[in-house]
C-alpha cells in the first residue's frame, strides 16, 4: 500500500511540476487550477503513503533519511496548499512543487529499510520531525527570497512579462520570507536541543562535534544572524533574500554530505 501510494505520488508531483512550469510561461489561469488539482491529489496519495508507512513501522526503529525526506516533501506541499488557499498565489507552486519532487525522488533513491541517519540523528522521532519542519521553514524563505530577487530584477529592467504578472508584490514576498524564518528558526532550535538530549542518553555526551552536529550548529548560527539582522538592525529585504538563498544552499549541502557519508559507511 505504502509503496504503491508513494509511486503514484511521484507521478502526480511530476505532472504537477510540468504543469506549473508551463503555467509560468502562459497566461492561463485555467492551467493554474489544473496544476493545483494535480498537486492536491498527489498530496492525498502522499498522505496515504506516510500513514501506511507509520502504521507498519515500529516506534523503536529510528527514522531513516527515506522517511525524513518524504516527510519534508509532504510538509512542503502542505505549506504550499495552505498559502495558496489563503493568498491565491499559484506561481508559488512553480517553485515549491519541483523542490518537493526532488526531495521525493531523493527519498526513493535511498534504502527504505536501512536507517541512513548518522548517530546524532538516530534519536527521537520528535527530533527529526522538528528538524524537518525547521528546514521547511527555511525552504519557504528561500523560495520567497528567490521570487523577490526575480521580481526585483524584472522591475528594474522594466521587463513586464508573463512571469512578472504572476509574481506577488515585493512587500508580500519580503513578509513571507521573514515569517518563514521566524517560524523555522525555533523549530530547528528545538530539533537541535532534542537531538542533543537524546545523544546524551545514547552516548553520554550532548555534543561530539562530528560533521552532522557541526553543520547543524553552523546552519543555526547563520539563520540566527539573519533573523537578528532583520528584527534589530533592519536589514533590507533584498539583502535578506540573498542571505536566505545562501543559507538554503548550506542546508542542502549539509543534508547531501550526511547522506553521502552514511552511505559510504554502509557500503
C-alpha positions as CSV (number, residue, x, y, z in Angstrom):
1,X,0.0,0.0,0.0
2,X,2.7,2.5,1.0
3,X,4.9,1.7,-2.0
4,X,2.0,2.0,-4.5
5,X,0.8,5.3,-3.0
6,X,4.4,6.5,-3.0
7,X,4.8,5.8,-6.7
8,X,1.5,7.4,-7.6
9,X,2.6,10.4,-5.6
10,X,5.8,10.8,-7.5
11,X,3.9,10.6,-10.8
12,X,1.4,13.2,-9.8
13,X,4.1,15.5,-8.4
14,X,6.0,15.2,-11.6
15,X,2.8,16.0,-13.6
16,X,2.2,18.9,-11.3
17,X,5.7,20.2,-11.7
18,X,5.5,20.1,-15.5
19,X,2.0,21.8,-15.4
20,X,3.2,24.5,-13.0
21,X,6.3,25.3,-15.1
22,X,4.2,25.6,-18.3
23,X,1.8,27.8,-16.3
24,X,4.7,30.2,-15.7
25,X,5.1,30.7,-19.4
26,X,1.5,31.1,-20.4
27,X,-1.3,33.5,-19.5
28,X,-3.7,30.8,-18.5
29,X,-5.4,30.7,-15.1
30,X,-7.2,27.5,-16.0
31,X,-3.8,25.8,-16.2
32,X,-3.1,27.0,-12.6
33,X,-6.3,25.3,-11.4
34,X,-5.3,22.1,-13.2
35,X,-1.8,22.2,-11.7
36,X,-3.2,22.8,-8.3
37,X,-5.7,20.0,-8.6
38,X,-3.0,17.5,-9.7
39,X,-0.8,18.6,-6.8
40,X,-3.6,18.3,-4.3
41,X,-4.4,14.7,-5.4
42,X,-0.8,13.9,-5.2
43,X,-0.7,15.3,-1.7
44,X,-3.6,12.9,-0.7
45,X,-1.8,9.9,-2.0
46,X,1.4,11.1,-0.3
47,X,-0.6,11.3,3.0
48,X,-1.8,7.7,2.5
49,X,1.7,6.6,1.9
50,X,3.0,8.2,5.0
51,X,0.2,6.9,7.2
52,X,0.7,3.4,5.8
53,X,4.4,3.7,6.5
54,X,3.8,4.8,10.1
55,X,1.4,2.0,10.8
56,X,3.8,-0.6,9.5
57,X,6.9,0.9,11.3
58,X,7.9,0.2,14.9
59,X,8.2,3.1,17.2
60,X,11.6,1.7,18.4
61,X,13.1,1.9,14.9
62,X,14.9,5.2,14.3
63,X,13.7,7.2,11.3
64,X,15.7,6.9,8.1
65,X,16.6,9.6,5.6
66,X,14.0,7.9,3.3
67,X,11.3,8.8,5.8
68,X,12.7,12.2,6.7
69,X,12.9,13.3,3.1
70,X,9.4,12.0,2.3
71,X,8.1,13.9,5.3
72,X,10.0,17.0,4.3
73,X,8.4,16.8,0.8
74,X,4.9,16.3,2.3
75,X,5.2,19.3,4.6
76,X,6.4,21.5,1.7
77,X,3.3,20.6,-0.3
78,X,1.1,21.2,2.8
79,X,2.6,24.7,3.3
80,X,2.1,25.5,-0.4
81,X,-1.5,24.4,-0.3
82,X,-2.2,26.5,2.8
83,X,-0.5,29.6,1.3
84,X,-2.3,29.1,-2.0
85,X,-5.8,28.8,-0.4
86,X,-5.1,31.8,1.8
87,X,-3.5,34.1,-0.7
88,X,-4.1,32.7,-4.1
89,X,-0.5,32.6,-5.4
90,X,-0.4,29.7,-7.8
91,X,3.0,30.7,-9.1
92,X,4.4,29.6,-5.8
93,X,3.8,26.0,-6.9
94,X,6.2,26.5,-9.8
95,X,9.0,26.8,-7.2
96,X,7.8,24.5,-4.3
97,X,6.3,21.5,-6.2
98,X,9.6,20.9,-8.1
99,X,11.5,21.1,-4.8
100,X,9.1,18.6,-3.3
101,X,9.5,16.3,-6.3
102,X,13.3,16.4,-6.0
103,X,13.1,15.6,-2.3
104,X,10.7,12.7,-3.0
105,X,12.9,11.3,-5.8
106,X,15.9,11.6,-3.5
107,X,14.0,9.6,-0.9
108,X,13.1,6.9,-3.5
109,X,16.8,6.6,-4.2
110,X,17.6,5.7,-0.6
111,X,17.0,2.3,1.1
112,X,13.6,2.0,2.8
113,X,14.7,-0.4,5.5
114,X,18.2,0.7,6.5
115,X,18.3,3.8,8.6
116,X,20.7,6.2,6.9
117,X,20.8,9.0,9.5
118,X,24.0,9.5,11.3
119,X,24.3,8.7,15.0
120,X,23.3,12.2,16.1
121,X,20.1,11.8,14.1
122,X,19.2,8.3,15.4
123,X,17.3,9.8,18.2
124,X,13.7,10.5,19.0
125,X,11.2,10.9,16.2
126,X,10.4,14.3,17.6
127,X,13.9,15.4,16.9
128,X,13.7,14.5,13.2
129,X,10.2,16.0,12.9
130,X,11.2,19.3,14.4
131,X,14.4,19.5,12.3
132,X,12.5,18.8,9.1
133,X,9.8,21.3,10.0
134,X,12.5,23.9,10.6
135,X,14.1,23.1,7.3
136,X,10.7,23.5,5.5
137,X,10.5,27.0,7.0
138,X,13.9,27.8,5.6
139,X,12.9,26.3,2.2
140,X,9.9,28.6,2.0
141,X,12.1,31.5,3.0
142,X,14.4,30.5,0.2
143,X,11.6,30.4,-2.3
144,X,10.3,33.8,-1.2
145,X,13.8,35.2,-1.4
146,X,14.3,33.8,-4.9
147,X,11.0,35.1,-6.1
148,X,11.8,38.5,-4.5
149,X,15.1,38.7,-6.4
150,X,13.5,37.7,-9.7
151,X,10.7,40.2,-9.3
152,X,13.1,43.0,-8.2
153,X,15.3,42.4,-11.3
154,X,12.2,42.4,-13.6
155,X,11.1,45.7,-12.1
156,X,14.5,47.3,-12.5
157,X,14.9,46.1,-16.1
158,X,11.2,47.0,-16.9
159,X,10.6,43.6,-18.3
160,X,6.9,43.3,-17.6
161,X,6.5,39.8,-19.0
162,X,4.2,36.9,-18.1
163,X,6.3,35.9,-15.1
164,X,6.2,39.5,-13.7
165,X,2.4,39.5,-13.9
166,X,2.2,36.2,-11.9
167,X,4.8,37.0,-9.1
168,X,3.4,38.6,-5.9
169,X,4.3,42.1,-4.8
170,X,7.8,42.6,-3.3
171,X,6.3,43.6,0.1
172,X,4.4,40.3,0.3
173,X,7.4,38.3,-0.6
174,X,9.5,40.1,2.0
175,X,6.9,39.4,4.6
176,X,6.7,35.7,3.6
177,X,10.5,35.5,3.8
178,X,10.6,36.9,7.3
179,X,7.7,34.9,8.6
180,X,9.2,31.7,7.3
181,X,12.4,32.3,9.1
182,X,10.6,33.3,12.3
183,X,8.7,30.0,12.2
184,X,11.6,27.8,11.0
185,X,14.2,29.0,13.4
186,X,12.6,28.0,16.7
187,X,11.6,24.6,15.2
188,X,15.2,24.0,14.2
189,X,16.4,25.1,17.6
190,X,14.0,22.6,19.3
191,X,15.2,20.0,16.9
192,X,18.9,20.6,17.9
193,X,18.0,20.6,21.6
194,X,16.1,17.3,21.5
195,X,18.8,15.8,19.4
196,X,21.4,16.8,21.9
197,X,19.4,15.5,24.8
198,X,18.9,12.1,23.1
199,X,22.6,12.0,22.3
200,X,23.4,12.4,26.0
201,X,21.2,9.4,26.8
202,X,22.6,7.3,24.0
203,X,26.3,8.2,24.1
204,X,26.8,10.2,27.3
205,X,27.6,13.5,25.6
206,X,25.4,16.3,24.4
207,X,27.9,17.4,21.7
208,X,30.6,15.4,19.9
209,X,31.5,17.9,17.2
210,X,31.0,15.4,14.4
211,X,30.3,16.8,10.9
212,X,26.5,16.5,11.3
213,X,26.3,18.4,14.6
214,X,28.8,21.0,13.5
215,X,27.0,21.8,10.3
216,X,23.6,21.9,12.1
217,X,25.1,24.4,14.5
218,X,26.6,26.4,11.6
219,X,23.2,26.5,10.0
220,X,21.5,27.5,13.2
221,X,24.1,30.3,13.8
222,X,23.7,31.6,10.2
223,X,19.9,31.9,10.4
224,X,20.2,33.4,13.9
225,X,22.4,36.2,12.5
226,X,19.9,36.7,9.6
227,X,16.9,36.8,11.9
228,X,18.7,39.1,14.3
229,X,19.7,41.4,11.4
230,X,16.1,41.6,10.2
231,X,14.5,42.2,13.5
232,X,17.0,44.5,15.1
233,X,19.4,46.1,12.6
234,X,16.7,46.4,10.0
235,X,18.4,44.7,7.1
236,X,16.7,45.5,3.8
237,X,14.6,42.9,2.1
238,X,17.0,42.4,-0.8
239,X,19.9,41.6,1.5
240,X,17.7,39.1,3.4
241,X,16.7,37.5,0.2
242,X,20.3,36.9,-0.9
243,X,21.2,35.6,2.6
244,X,18.3,33.1,2.7
245,X,19.3,31.8,-0.8
246,X,22.8,31.3,0.5
247,X,21.5,29.7,3.8
248,X,19.4,27.2,1.9
249,X,22.4,26.2,-0.2
250,X,24.2,25.4,3.1
251,X,21.2,23.4,4.3
252,X,21.2,21.3,1.1
253,X,24.9,20.8,1.2
254,X,24.7,19.6,4.8
255,X,21.9,17.1,4.0
256,X,23.8,15.8,1.0
257,X,27.0,15.5,3.0
258,X,25.3,13.5,5.7
259,X,23.7,11.1,3.2
260,X,26.9,10.5,1.3
261,X,28.8,10.0,4.5
262,X,26.4,7.4,5.9
263,X,26.1,5.6,2.6
264,X,29.8,5.3,2.5
265,X,29.7,3.9,6.0
266,X,27.1,1.4,5.0
267,X,28.7,0.1,1.9
